């Protein structure tokens, strides 16, 4: 996936329902498909 990154957004602080706080950018990834669904 990381070899196919086309664009990076501005990093933002975020947290999930069952995870810790993170500072991450949005990614635009070429030819990426999710292979399964999670409960998140």
Beta strands, then each sheet from edge to edge (+ up, - down):
strand 1: 5-8
strand 2: 12-14
strand 3: 22-24
strand 4: 27-29
sheet 1: 1+ 4-
sheet 2: 2+ 3-
end
